[in-house]
Amino acid sequence: MAANLEANQTLVTASLAPSPAGRINGWNDQPNSRGTLDILWMCLSTTFLCTYTILCLNCPARNEGFWRTQARKLLWMAIAIAGPEFVLTAAAGQLAAARDSVKSFHALGFTKWTYRHGFFANMGGFELVPADGGPFRINSKHIHWLVSRGYISVPEVSDEELWDKSKQDTIAKLITCVQVAYLILQCIGRAASGLAVTTIELSTVAIVGCTLMTSLCWLDKPLDVYYPVQIKMDITMGQILQEAGPIAARPYRQTPLDFVDDLRPSWALNIQTFMKMPVGPFQRPIPRIGDSRLPWLTWTESSVLCLATLTYASIHLVGWNFEFPTNTEQILWRVSSLILLGTTIAFWILESIAMWYRYGGGQEILIKLFTSRTAPVDSVASSEPKQACTADDNTYLHEAPFEPRELPLSWEFWSIFPIAFIYGTARTYILVETLVGLRSLPWTTYLTVEWAQFFPHI
């Protein structure tokens, strides 16, 4: 192996000598090397494919143009690069919400309601058109409540018709899969051959791993749907609100059906409001359902998500003994990698304590974590207490045994905020170092893998 590396070093450092006529004579083997541009192009193209093509954002508002929707997608692409576990958390929550909708509709006897219907409804794919007033977006909980009371019928849209509205590009996904497989095999092959792996390749593998899990969560979610399916209603919203009783008497914040589900908790409606930041859109009812809703997950789902985020943070520790341009950069990489892992652990501990406190602890939180979430899901989604229902009333709503405290709690925010700041600083250094570190690399970085040595041959 040492002899091969020495020979390859000669190939990397030597140049082919042309004749006086400007031609290269004789047989010349292809140099066993790659350039800095090859490394950079492979990592950047793979990152772009994984963070852009897999994004399944909610339906835009009717008055939003192409560039506004693209700007939103680029914003989420930046989030997927800076903190891919945040997008994974959102996708996991959407998957859980779609599954809850399937359970609830099946309980009503509508067995043709699928995960795809749940995703489509929760992304604002259905628009309610009451007899009075303008149309507004509704989600699966709103539809379930209206259907259970006979105000509307279940939307007669088949699973295939919903998928036909999706802009999923099979070729783009195939190219992404090939590019990802190539990157991962390259890193494995280089490590097995004793060749250097760059920090930008390692960081790209971490992003790719997280986005692949995100893509699995969004497997049934339609992509880039622009126009919703309208559900026309023969009665007025005023009649619905009157029949709903005192629970619907309060002024709504998002849509007239806030008493069923007010689309909270979410980053925009809870965290930004807590921070006194302006929250758009300012039109009411809101013209679209936002992408930043915070998930409610069972204990099992939270455990899997925790493991996934810890795995993402731990990948950077693989570069502990990498060769860096300076010793200071190596120390900073090690410190930053430990910070990523440590802050992730601290976040999960604090958030678990906050969730326990917010929902009262004791029996209530244990029931929510370990039992079916079909019935209580609406009571969790809103901080407002729900009205009681009769035994034969097939609805999400039930009388909440307690009223959860508002999110975020003051101590929760001020304890997690510095952790998030420290995490952001460490993550920024890692992203910068992956590019700055390309200025000086071990010479084996530029050697390509001899794949033939991994296969038996004569």
C-alpha positions as CSV (number, residue, x, y, z in Angstrom):
1,M,0.0,0.0,0.0
2,A,2.8,2.4,0.9
3,A,4.5,1.7,-2.5
4,N,1.3,2.4,-4.3
5,L,0.8,5.7,-2.5
6,E,4.4,6.7,-3.3
7,A,3.8,6.0,-7.0
8,N,0.6,7.8,-7.0
9,Q,2.2,10.8,-5.3
10,T,4.6,11.0,-8.3
11,L,1.6,11.0,-10.6
12,V,0.0,13.8,-8.7
13,T,3.1,16.0,-8.6
14,A,4.5,15.2,-12.0
15,S,3.4,16.8,-15.3
16,L,3.4,15.3,-18.7
17,A,6.3,16.8,-20.8
18,P,5.3,17.7,-24.4
19,S,7.7,17.5,-27.3
20,P,9.2,20.6,-28.9
21,A,6.4,20.3,-31.5
22,G,3.8,20.7,-28.7
23,R,2.7,17.1,-28.8
24,I,2.8,14.3,-26.2
25,N,4.3,11.1,-27.7
26,G,3.8,7.5,-26.7
27,W,1.4,5.8,-24.4
28,N,0.4,7.9,-21.3
29,D,-1.6,6.5,-18.4
30,Q,-4.5,8.6,-17.0
31,P,-3.2,10.4,-13.9
32,N,-4.7,8.8,-10.8
33,S,-5.8,12.1,-9.3
34,R,-8.7,14.6,-8.9
35,G,-8.6,18.4,-8.5
36,T,-10.0,20.9,-6.0
37,L,-12.8,21.8,-8.4
38,D,-13.8,18.1,-8.6
39,I,-14.1,17.9,-4.8
40,L,-16.0,21.2,-4.6
41,W,-18.3,20.4,-7.5
42,M,-19.2,17.0,-6.1
43,C,-20.1,18.3,-2.7
44,L,-21.9,21.5,-3.8
45,S,-24.0,19.7,-6.4
46,T,-24.9,16.9,-4.0
47,T,-25.9,19.4,-1.3
48,F,-28.0,21.4,-3.8
49,L,-29.8,18.3,-5.1
50,C,-30.6,17.0,-1.6
51,T,-31.7,20.3,-0.1
52,Y,-33.7,21.7,-3.1
53,T,-35.3,18.7,-4.8
54,I,-36.6,17.1,-1.6
55,L,-38.3,20.2,-0.2
56,C,-42.1,19.6,-0.1
57,L,-43.4,23.0,1.1
58,N,-47.1,23.8,1.7
59,C,-49.3,25.3,-0.9
60,P,-48.7,29.0,-1.6
61,A,-51.4,31.7,-1.5
62,R,-53.4,32.3,-4.6
63,N,-51.9,35.8,-5.1
64,E,-48.3,34.6,-4.7
65,G,-46.1,34.7,-7.8
66,F,-43.4,32.3,-9.0
67,W,-40.5,34.3,-7.5
68,R,-42.1,34.6,-4.1
69,T,-42.6,30.8,-3.9
70,Q,-39.0,30.3,-5.1
71,A,-37.7,32.7,-2.5
72,R,-39.5,30.7,0.2
73,K,-38.0,27.5,-1.1
74,L,-34.5,29.0,-1.2
75,L,-35.0,30.1,2.5
76,W,-35.9,26.5,3.5
77,M,-33.0,25.3,1.4
78,A,-30.7,27.5,3.5
79,I,-32.3,26.1,6.6
80,A,-31.7,22.6,5.4
81,I,-28.0,23.4,4.9
82,A,-27.5,25.3,8.1
83,G,-29.5,23.0,10.3
84,P,-30.9,20.0,8.4
85,E,-32.3,18.5,11.6
86,F,-34.8,21.4,11.8
87,V,-36.3,20.4,8.5
88,L,-36.3,16.8,9.5
89,T,-38.2,17.7,12.7
90,A,-40.9,19.5,10.6
91,A,-41.2,16.6,8.2
92,A,-41.5,14.1,11.1
93,G,-44.3,16.2,12.6
94,Q,-46.1,16.4,9.3
95,L,-45.8,12.6,8.9
96,A,-47.3,12.1,12.4
97,A,-50.1,14.5,11.6
98,A,-50.9,12.7,8.3
99,R,-51.1,9.4,10.2
100,D,-53.4,10.9,12.8
101,S,-55.7,12.0,10.1
102,V,-55.8,8.6,8.6
103,K,-56.7,7.0,11.9
104,S,-59.5,9.6,12.6
105,F,-61.1,9.3,9.1
106,H,-60.9,5.5,9.2
107,A,-62.7,5.7,12.6
108,L,-65.5,7.5,10.8
109,G,-65.6,4.8,8.2
110,F,-63.8,6.7,5.4
111,T,-61.2,4.0,4.6
112,K,-60.1,5.6,1.3
113,W,-58.5,8.5,3.2
114,T,-54.7,7.9,2.9
115,Y,-51.5,9.4,4.1
116,R,-51.4,11.4,0.8
117,H,-54.8,12.9,1.7
118,G,-53.6,13.8,5.1
119,F,-50.5,15.5,3.8
120,F,-52.4,17.3,1.1
121,A,-55.0,18.6,3.5
122,N,-52.4,19.7,6.1
123,M,-50.4,21.5,3.5
124,G,-53.4,23.7,2.6
125,G,-54.5,21.7,-0.4
126,F,-58.2,22.1,0.4
127,E,-60.0,25.4,0.3
128,L,-63.4,25.8,2.0
129,V,-65.9,28.0,0.2
130,P,-68.8,28.8,2.5
131,A,-72.1,30.2,1.3
132,D,-71.1,33.6,2.8
133,G,-67.7,35.3,2.8
134,G,-64.6,34.4,0.9
135,P,-62.8,31.0,0.7
136,F,-60.0,30.0,3.2
137,R,-57.6,27.1,3.6
138,I,-58.5,24.2,5.9
139,N,-56.5,21.2,7.2
140,S,-57.4,17.6,8.0
141,K,-58.8,18.4,11.4
142,H,-61.1,21.1,10.0
143,I,-62.3,18.7,7.4
144,H,-62.8,15.9,9.9
145,W,-64.9,18.2,12.2
146,L,-67.1,19.4,9.3
147,V,-67.6,15.9,7.9
148,S,-68.5,14.5,11.3
149,R,-71.2,17.0,11.7
150,G,-72.6,16.7,8.2
151,Y,-71.6,20.1,6.9
152,I,-69.6,18.7,4.0
153,S,-68.8,15.4,2.5
154,V,-65.3,13.9,2.4
155,P,-63.5,15.4,-0.7
156,E,-64.0,13.0,-3.6
157,V,-60.4,13.2,-4.7
158,S,-58.6,9.9,-5.2
159,D,-55.1,9.1,-4.2
160,E,-54.0,9.0,-7.8
161,E,-55.5,12.4,-8.6
162,L,-53.7,13.9,-5.7
163,W,-50.4,12.5,-6.9
164,D,-51.1,13.8,-10.4
165,K,-51.1,17.3,-8.9
166,S,-47.6,16.7,-7.5
167,K,-44.6,18.0,-9.5
168,Q,-42.4,15.1,-8.3
169,D,-39.7,14.6,-10.9
170,T,-38.6,11.0,-11.2
171,I,-35.5,11.9,-13.2
172,A,-34.4,14.5,-10.7
173,K,-34.8,12.0,-7.8
174,L,-32.9,9.4,-9.7
175,I,-30.0,11.8,-10.4
176,T,-30.1,12.8,-6.7
177,C,-29.9,9.1,-5.6
178,V,-27.0,8.4,-8.0
179,Q,-25.1,11.5,-6.8
180,V,-25.7,10.6,-3.1
181,A,-24.6,7.0,-3.6
182,Y,-21.5,8.2,-5.5
183,L,-20.5,10.5,-2.6
184,I,-21.1,7.9,0.1
185,L,-19.2,5.2,-1.8
186,Q,-16.4,7.6,-2.5
187,C,-16.0,8.4,1.2
188,I,-16.2,4.8,2.2
189,G,-13.7,3.7,-0.5
190,R,-11.3,6.5,0.4
191,A,-11.4,5.6,4.1
192,A,-10.8,1.9,3.3
193,S,-7.9,2.8,1.0
194,G,-6.2,5.0,3.5
195,L,-6.8,8.1,1.4
196,A,-7.7,11.5,3.0
197,V,-11.3,12.6,3.2
198,T,-11.9,16.3,3.3
199,T,-14.1,18.1,5.8
200,I,-16.4,19.4,3.1
201,E,-17.1,15.8,2.1
202,L,-17.7,14.8,5.7
203,S,-20.1,17.7,6.2
204,T,-21.9,16.9,3.0
205,V,-22.4,13.3,4.1
206,A,-23.9,14.6,7.3
207,I,-26.4,16.9,5.4
208,V,-27.2,14.1,3.0
209,G,-28.0,11.6,5.7
210,C,-30.4,14.0,7.4
211,T,-32.1,15.1,4.2
212,L,-32.6,11.4,3.1
213,M,-34.5,10.8,6.4
214,T,-36.5,14.0,5.6
215,S,-37.3,12.6,2.2
216,L,-38.6,9.4,3.7
217,C,-40.9,11.3,5.9
218,W,-42.2,13.2,2.9
219,L,-42.5,10.2,0.7
220,D,-46.3,10.6,0.3
221,K,-46.4,14.4,0.4
222,P,-47.2,16.1,-3.0
223,L,-44.6,18.4,-4.3
224,D,-45.0,22.0,-5.5
225,V,-48.9,22.1,-5.6
226,Y,-49.9,25.6,-6.5
227,Y,-53.7,25.5,-6.7
228,P,-56.0,24.0,-3.9
229,V,-59.0,21.8,-4.4
230,Q,-62.2,23.8,-3.5
231,I,-64.8,22.3,-1.1
232,K,-68.1,24.2,-1.6
233,M,-70.5,24.4,1.4
234,D,-74.2,25.2,1.2
235,I,-74.5,26.8,4.5
236,T,-72.9,30.0,5.9
237,M,-70.0,30.2,8.4
238,G,-72.3,32.3,10.6
239,Q,-74.6,29.3,11.0
240,I,-71.7,26.9,11.7
241,L,-70.3,29.3,14.4
242,Q,-73.7,29.7,16.0
243,E,-74.3,25.9,16.2
244,A,-70.8,25.3,17.6
245,G,-71.8,27.3,20.7
246,P,-69.7,29.4,23.1
247,I,-66.4,27.8,22.0
248,A,-66.7,29.5,18.6
249,A,-67.8,32.9,20.0
250,R,-64.3,34.2,20.4
251,P,-62.7,36.3,17.6
252,Y,-60.5,34.1,15.4
253,R,-56.8,34.6,14.9
254,Q,-56.1,32.5,11.7
255,T,-59.4,31.2,10.3
256,P,-63.1,31.1,11.3
257,L,-62.4,27.4,12.4
258,D,-59.8,28.3,15.0
259,F,-62.0,26.7,17.6
260,V,-61.3,23.4,15.9
261,D,-57.6,23.9,15.2
262,D,-55.9,27.3,15.3
263,L,-52.8,26.0,13.5
264,R,-50.6,26.3,16.6
265,P,-48.1,25.7,18.0
266,S,-45.8,27.0,15.3
267,W,-42.5,28.9,15.0
268,A,-44.3,31.9,13.4
269,L,-47.4,32.0,15.5
270,N,-45.8,31.2,18.9
271,I,-42.0,31.9,18.9
272,Q,-42.0,35.0,16.7
273,T,-45.0,36.4,18.6
274,F,-43.2,35.8,21.9
275,M,-40.1,37.6,20.4
276,K,-42.4,40.6,19.4
277,M,-41.5,40.0,15.7
278,P,-44.1,40.7,13.0
279,V,-45.8,37.6,11.7
280,G,-47.1,37.5,8.2
281,P,-49.3,37.1,6.3
282,F,-51.4,39.9,7.8
283,Q,-54.5,39.0,5.8
284,R,-57.3,37.2,7.7
285,P,-58.3,34.5,7.1
286,I,-54.8,33.6,6.4
287,P,-54.2,32.9,2.7
288,R,-52.0,29.9,3.2
289,I,-51.0,27.4,5.9
290,G,-47.5,28.0,7.1
291,D,-44.6,25.5,7.0
292,S,-43.3,26.1,10.5
293,R,-45.8,24.3,12.6
294,L,-44.1,22.6,15.6
295,P,-44.9,18.8,15.9
296,W,-46.5,16.8,18.6
297,L,-44.8,13.4,18.6
298,T,-45.3,10.3,20.6
299,W,-42.6,9.0,22.9
300,T,-41.5,6.5,20.2
301,E,-41.4,9.1,17.5
302,S,-39.5,11.6,19.7
303,S,-37.0,8.9,20.5
304,V,-36.4,8.1,16.8
305,L,-36.1,11.8,16.0
306,C,-33.7,12.3,18.9
307,L,-31.5,9.5,17.7
308,A,-31.5,10.9,14.1
309,T,-30.5,14.4,15.2
310,L,-27.8,12.9,17.5
311,T,-26.5,10.8,14.6
312,Y,-26.3,13.9,12.4
313,A,-24.3,15.8,15.1
314,S,-22.0,12.9,15.8
315,I,-20.9,12.5,12.1
316,H,-18.7,15.6,12.5
317,L,-16.7,13.8,15.2
318,V,-15.4,11.5,12.5
319,G,-13.1,14.4,11.5
320,W,-11.5,14.5,14.9
321,N,-8.1,13.3,13.6
322,F,-8.3,14.8,10.1
323,E,-5.3,16.8,9.0
324,F,-6.1,20.5,9.0
325,P,-4.0,23.5,7.6
326,T,-3.2,24.6,11.2
327,N,-3.4,23.0,14.6
328,T,-5.8,25.8,15.7
329,E,-8.3,24.8,13.0
330,Q,-8.2,21.2,14.1
331,I,-8.9,22.2,17.7
332,L,-11.7,24.5,16.7
333,W,-13.2,21.7,14.6
334,R,-13.1,19.3,17.5
335,V,-14.7,21.9,19.8
336,S,-17.4,22.8,17.3
337,S,-18.2,19.1,16.8
338,L,-18.5,18.5,20.5
339,I,-20.7,21.7,20.8
340,L,-23.1,20.3,18.1
341,L,-23.5,17.1,20.0
342,G,-23.7,18.7,23.4
343,T,-26.2,21.3,22.4
344,T,-28.4,18.7,20.7
345,I,-28.5,16.7,23.9
346,A,-29.1,19.8,26.0
347,F,-32.0,20.8,23.8
348,W,-33.7,17.4,24.0
349,I,-33.4,17.4,27.8
350,L,-34.7,21.0,28.2
351,E,-37.6,20.4,25.7
352,S,-38.6,17.2,27.5
353,I,-38.8,19.0,30.8
354,A,-40.7,21.9,29.2
355,M,-43.2,19.5,27.6
356,W,-43.7,17.7,30.9
357,Y,-44.3,21.1,32.7
358,R,-46.5,22.5,29.8
359,Y,-48.9,19.6,29.8
360,G,-49.1,19.2,33.5
361,G,-46.9,16.2,34.0
362,G,-48.1,13.0,35.7
363,Q,-50.8,10.9,34.3
364,E,-51.8,13.3,31.4
365,I,-48.4,13.4,29.8
366,L,-48.0,9.6,30.1
367,I,-51.3,9.1,28.5
368,K,-50.3,11.4,25.6
369,L,-47.0,9.7,25.1
370,F,-47.9,6.1,25.3
371,T,-51.5,5.8,23.9
372,S,-53.2,6.4,20.6
373,R,-53.1,10.0,19.5
374,T,-56.3,9.9,17.4
375,A,-58.6,11.3,20.0
376,P,-56.5,13.9,21.8
377,V,-54.7,15.3,18.9
378,D,-56.8,18.4,18.5
379,S,-56.7,19.3,22.2
380,V,-52.9,19.3,21.9
381,A,-52.8,21.5,18.8
382,S,-54.6,24.4,20.5
383,S,-54.2,26.0,23.8
384,E,-58.0,26.6,24.0
385,P,-60.1,24.1,26.0
386,K,-62.4,22.0,24.0
387,Q,-66.1,21.4,24.4
388,A,-67.5,18.1,25.6
389,C,-68.9,15.6,23.2
390,T,-71.4,12.8,23.5
391,A,-70.5,9.2,23.4
392,D,-71.9,8.7,19.9
393,D,-70.3,11.9,18.6
394,N,-67.5,10.8,16.2
395,T,-65.2,13.8,16.4
396,Y,-61.7,14.8,17.3
397,L,-62.9,17.1,20.0
398,H,-63.2,16.1,23.6
399,E,-63.2,17.9,26.9
400,A,-59.6,18.5,27.8
401,P,-58.8,17.4,31.3
402,F,-56.4,20.3,31.6
403,E,-55.4,23.4,29.6
404,P,-51.8,23.2,28.4
405,R,-49.6,26.2,29.2
406,E,-48.7,28.6,26.4
407,L,-45.7,27.8,24.2
408,P,-43.0,28.9,24.7
409,L,-42.7,29.1,28.4
410,S,-40.6,32.1,29.5
411,W,-37.9,30.0,31.2
412,E,-38.0,27.5,28.2
413,F,-37.2,30.3,25.7
414,W,-34.5,31.9,27.7
415,S,-32.8,28.6,28.5
416,I,-32.9,27.3,24.9
417,F,-32.0,30.6,23.2
418,P,-28.4,30.7,24.4
419,I,-28.0,27.0,23.5
420,A,-29.3,27.8,20.0
421,F,-26.9,30.7,19.7
422,I,-23.9,28.5,20.7
423,Y,-25.1,25.8,18.3
424,G,-25.4,28.4,15.5
425,T,-21.8,29.7,16.1
426,A,-20.4,26.2,16.0
427,R,-22.4,25.3,12.9
428,T,-21.2,28.5,11.2
429,Y,-17.6,27.6,11.9
430,I,-17.9,24.1,10.5
431,L,-19.5,25.4,7.3
432,V,-16.8,28.1,6.9
433,E,-14.0,25.6,7.7
434,T,-15.2,23.2,5.0
435,L,-14.4,25.8,2.4
436,V,-11.4,27.5,4.0
437,G,-9.7,24.2,4.7
438,L,-9.5,23.5,0.9
439,R,-6.5,25.9,0.7
440,S,-4.2,23.2,2.1
441,L,-4.9,19.5,2.0
442,P,-2.9,16.3,2.4
443,W,-1.6,15.1,-1.0
444,T,-3.6,11.8,-0.7
445,T,-6.7,14.0,-1.0
446,Y,-6.2,14.3,-4.7
447,L,-5.8,10.5,-5.4
448,T,-8.8,8.6,-6.7
449,V,-9.9,5.2,-5.3
450,E,-8.5,2.1,-7.0
451,W,-11.8,0.2,-7.0
452,A,-10.3,-2.8,-8.6
453,Q,-8.5,-3.7,-5.4
454,F,-11.8,-4.3,-3.7
455,F,-12.8,-7.1,-6.1
456,P,-11.2,-10.5,-6.3
457,H,-9.4,-11.0,-9.6
458,I,-6.5,-12.9,-11.1
